[in-house]
Amino acid sequence: MSDGKSAVERDRREGLLALAAALRPELHRYCSRLMGSVIDGEDVVQDTFARAFVAL
């Protein structure tokens, strides 16, 4: 039973990582404009994806 649960969790993590890879460039551009700095925009993107990964 735990193998099934761990497989589902692994699939969810892989799905999140695939989605993050697809959305990251556009999200980074948006956050950079919003924050007024490329570096601050990258920090926001990293924090957002880290929180999403932990929440998953």
C-alpha positions as CSV (number, residue, x, y, z in Angstrom):
1,M,0.0,0.0,0.0
2,S,2.8,2.4,0.8
3,D,4.3,1.7,-2.6
4,G,1.2,3.0,-4.3
5,K,1.1,6.1,-2.1
6,S,4.8,6.9,-2.7
7,A,4.3,6.4,-6.5
8,V,1.4,8.8,-6.4
9,E,3.4,11.3,-4.5
10,R,6.3,10.9,-6.9
11,D,4.0,11.5,-9.8
12,R,2.6,14.6,-8.2
13,R,6.1,15.9,-7.5
14,E,7.2,15.2,-11.1
15,G,4.1,16.9,-12.4
16,L,4.8,20.0,-10.3
17,L,8.4,20.1,-11.6
18,A,7.3,19.7,-15.2
19,L,4.7,22.5,-14.7
20,A,7.3,24.7,-13.0
21,A,9.7,24.2,-15.8
22,A,7.1,25.2,-18.4
23,L,5.9,28.3,-16.4
24,R,9.1,29.5,-15.0
25,P,10.3,31.8,-17.8
26,E,7.0,33.6,-18.1
27,L,6.6,33.8,-14.3
28,H,10.1,35.1,-13.9
29,R,9.5,37.9,-16.4
30,Y,6.3,38.8,-14.7
31,C,7.8,38.8,-11.2
32,S,10.8,40.8,-12.3
33,R,8.6,43.5,-13.7
34,L,6.5,43.4,-10.6
35,M,9.4,43.7,-8.3
36,G,11.4,46.1,-10.4
37,S,14.5,43.8,-10.3
38,V,15.5,40.6,-12.1
39,I,17.2,39.3,-9.0
40,D,14.2,40.0,-6.7
41,G,11.9,38.5,-9.3
42,E,14.0,35.3,-9.3
43,D,13.8,35.2,-5.5
44,V,10.0,35.5,-5.6
45,V,9.8,32.7,-8.2
46,Q,12.1,30.4,-6.2
47,D,10.2,31.1,-3.0
48,T,6.9,30.4,-4.7
49,F,8.0,27.1,-6.2
50,A,9.7,26.0,-2.9
51,R,6.4,26.7,-1.0
52,A,4.4,24.8,-3.6
53,F,6.7,21.8,-3.4
54,V,6.6,21.7,0.4
55,A,2.8,22.1,0.3
56,L,2.4,19.2,-2.1
